[in-house]
């Protein structure tokens, strides 16, 4: 059963660019933000209004900014382990070009059908969605709550709000420092905005 207040506004902020550029980091590769990543996140949060609390993934690319933002603004904050990114198995920490060269069939299959063709050893998408959705459903104020996390977490939140399928969830674009706003009330989840540009 949800522990939500009658209405709670939340926003999911994806981390910015990590050190090392584009790689499949998942939940195992824990690179910090690059200088560009810090700029991206600060720019996204420069005019977003007043926040009541911050909840963050334990991974550094999300947690470092969450802690700094909360401290700078005098906000309570906490880490929620279930908001970590999906585990990418044998692809963790590897660049897309490296995987495409080493396993072109597996790489092509993943992009054609990620629901059925996750990397070897990866966390199943259904398990990931269940884990993240439960963490989101359990959020409490003080609100509005800023959730600092990952593209996968944002995709789950959007799918959860829209009753979307796993396939639809994986087709959602979530660029670095993207901010998605949702509300939960007695009628359930509602998507307010998704800044994917």
C-alpha positions as CSV (number, residue, x, y, z in Angstrom):
1,X,0.0,0.0,0.0
2,X,1.3,3.5,-0.9
3,X,2.4,5.7,1.9
4,X,1.8,8.9,-0.1
5,X,0.3,12.0,1.3
6,X,-3.0,13.0,-0.4
7,X,-0.9,14.9,-3.0
8,X,2.8,14.9,-3.5
9,X,4.7,16.6,-6.3
10,X,8.0,15.0,-7.3
11,X,10.5,15.6,-10.0
12,X,13.0,13.0,-11.4
13,X,16.3,14.6,-12.4
14,X,18.7,12.5,-14.4
15,X,22.3,12.9,-13.6
16,X,24.6,14.8,-16.0
17,X,27.5,13.5,-18.1
18,X,29.8,11.3,-16.1
19,X,33.6,11.2,-16.4
20,X,34.5,8.9,-19.2
21,X,31.7,9.9,-21.6
22,X,29.1,7.5,-23.0
23,X,29.3,4.0,-21.5
24,X,26.8,1.4,-20.2
25,X,27.2,2.2,-16.5
26,X,24.2,0.6,-15.1
27,X,24.5,0.0,-11.3
28,X,28.0,-1.4,-11.3
29,X,30.2,1.4,-12.9
30,X,30.1,4.3,-10.5
31,X,31.9,7.2,-12.2
32,X,31.5,10.7,-10.8
33,X,30.1,13.6,-12.8
34,X,32.4,15.4,-15.2
35,X,32.6,19.2,-15.1
36,X,30.2,19.3,-18.0
37,X,27.8,17.1,-16.0
38,X,27.9,19.5,-13.1
39,X,27.1,22.4,-15.4
40,X,24.2,20.5,-17.0
41,X,22.6,19.7,-13.7
42,X,23.1,23.1,-12.2
43,X,21.5,24.6,-15.4
44,X,18.5,22.3,-15.1
45,X,17.9,23.3,-11.5
46,X,18.6,27.0,-11.9
47,X,14.9,28.1,-12.0
48,X,12.9,25.2,-10.8
49,X,11.2,26.7,-7.7
50,X,11.1,25.6,-4.1
51,X,11.8,22.0,-2.9
52,X,11.0,20.3,0.3
53,X,13.4,17.4,0.3
54,X,15.8,15.4,-1.9
55,X,16.0,11.7,-2.4
56,X,18.9,10.2,-4.4
57,X,20.3,7.0,-6.0
58,X,23.4,5.8,-4.1
59,X,25.5,6.0,-7.3
60,X,28.0,8.9,-7.3
61,X,26.8,10.5,-10.6
62,X,23.5,11.2,-8.9
63,X,24.4,11.3,-5.2
64,X,27.2,13.9,-5.4
65,X,24.9,16.5,-7.0
66,X,22.0,15.6,-4.7
67,X,24.1,16.1,-1.6
68,X,25.5,19.4,-2.8
69,X,22.1,20.7,-3.9
70,X,20.4,19.7,-0.7
71,X,23.3,21.2,1.5
72,X,23.3,24.4,-0.5
73,X,19.6,24.8,-0.1
74,X,19.2,23.6,3.5
75,X,17.1,20.6,2.5
76,X,16.8,17.2,4.1
77,X,18.1,14.5,1.9
78,X,18.5,10.7,1.9
79,X,19.8,7.9,-0.2
80,X,17.3,5.3,-1.6
81,X,19.2,2.2,-2.8
82,X,16.2,1.0,-4.9
83,X,16.6,4.1,-7.1
84,X,19.9,2.9,-8.5
85,X,20.2,2.3,-12.2
86,X,19.4,-1.0,-13.8
87,X,22.2,-3.6,-13.8
88,X,23.7,-4.0,-17.2
89,X,25.5,-7.3,-16.6
90,X,28.5,-8.0,-18.8
91,X,28.2,-4.6,-20.5
92,X,28.8,-2.6,-17.3
93,X,31.5,0.1,-17.8
94,X,31.9,-0.6,-21.5
95,X,31.5,1.8,-24.4
96,X,28.8,1.2,-27.0
97,X,31.4,1.0,-29.8
98,X,33.4,-1.6,-27.9
99,X,30.3,-3.8,-27.4
100,X,29.2,-3.3,-31.0
101,X,32.6,-4.5,-32.3
102,X,32.8,-7.5,-29.8
103,X,29.2,-8.7,-30.1
104,X,27.4,-7.1,-33.1
105,X,24.5,-9.5,-33.1
106,X,23.8,-9.0,-29.3
107,X,24.2,-5.2,-29.6
108,X,21.8,-5.0,-32.6
109,X,19.3,-7.3,-30.8
110,X,19.3,-5.1,-27.7
111,X,18.4,-2.0,-29.6
112,X,15.8,-3.9,-31.7
113,X,14.1,-5.5,-28.6
114,X,15.6,-4.5,-25.2
115,X,12.8,-6.2,-23.4
116,X,13.7,-9.7,-24.7
117,X,17.4,-9.1,-25.4
118,X,19.1,-7.6,-22.4
119,X,22.9,-8.1,-22.0
120,X,24.1,-11.3,-20.4
121,X,23.8,-11.1,-16.6
122,X,21.6,-7.9,-16.7
123,X,18.9,-7.2,-14.3
124,X,15.5,-8.2,-15.9
125,X,13.5,-5.2,-17.0
126,X,10.4,-6.4,-15.2
127,X,12.4,-6.7,-11.9
128,X,13.9,-3.3,-12.4
129,X,10.5,-1.7,-13.0
130,X,9.0,-3.4,-9.9
131,X,11.9,-2.3,-7.7
132,X,11.9,1.3,-8.8
133,X,8.1,1.7,-8.9
134,X,7.9,0.4,-5.3
135,X,10.5,3.0,-4.2
136,X,8.6,5.8,-6.0
137,X,5.3,4.7,-4.5
138,X,6.8,4.8,-1.0
139,X,8.1,8.4,-1.3
140,X,6.9,10.9,1.3
141,X,7.4,14.6,1.9
142,X,8.3,17.1,2.8
143,X,7.5,18.0,-0.8
144,X,7.9,18.8,-3.5
145,X,10.5,16.0,-3.6
146,X,13.5,16.1,-6.0
147,X,14.6,12.6,-7.0
148,X,18.1,12.6,-8.4
149,X,18.7,9.4,-10.3
150,X,19.1,7.8,-13.8
151,X,17.6,7.5,-17.2
152,X,16.1,4.1,-16.3
153,X,14.5,5.4,-13.1
154,X,12.9,8.3,-15.1
155,X,11.6,5.8,-17.7
156,X,10.0,3.7,-15.0
157,X,8.4,6.8,-13.4
158,X,7.0,7.9,-16.7
159,X,5.7,4.4,-17.6
160,X,4.3,4.0,-14.0
161,X,2.4,7.3,-14.4
162,X,1.1,6.4,-17.9
163,X,0.5,2.7,-17.4
164,X,3.0,2.1,-20.2
165,X,4.5,-1.2,-21.3
166,X,8.1,-2.2,-20.8
167,X,8.7,-1.7,-24.5
168,X,7.2,1.8,-24.4
169,X,9.3,2.6,-21.3
170,X,12.5,1.7,-23.2
171,X,11.6,4.0,-26.1
172,X,11.5,7.1,-23.9
173,X,14.3,9.6,-24.5
174,X,15.9,10.8,-21.2
175,X,19.0,13.0,-22.0
176,X,21.5,14.1,-19.4
177,X,20.0,16.4,-16.7
178,X,16.5,15.9,-18.0
179,X,13.8,16.9,-15.5
180,X,10.5,15.1,-15.4
181,X,7.7,16.3,-13.1
182,X,4.9,14.1,-11.7
183,X,2.2,14.3,-9.1
184,X,0.7,11.5,-7.0
185,X,-2.7,12.0,-5.3
186,X,-5.7,9.9,-4.3
187,X,-6.4,9.2,-8.0
188,X,-2.9,7.8,-8.6
189,X,0.1,9.1,-10.7
190,X,0.0,12.0,-13.2
191,X,2.7,13.2,-15.5
192,X,3.0,17.0,-15.5
193,X,6.0,17.5,-17.8
194,X,9.0,15.8,-19.4
195,X,11.8,18.0,-20.7
196,X,13.4,15.6,-23.2
197,X,14.8,18.2,-25.6
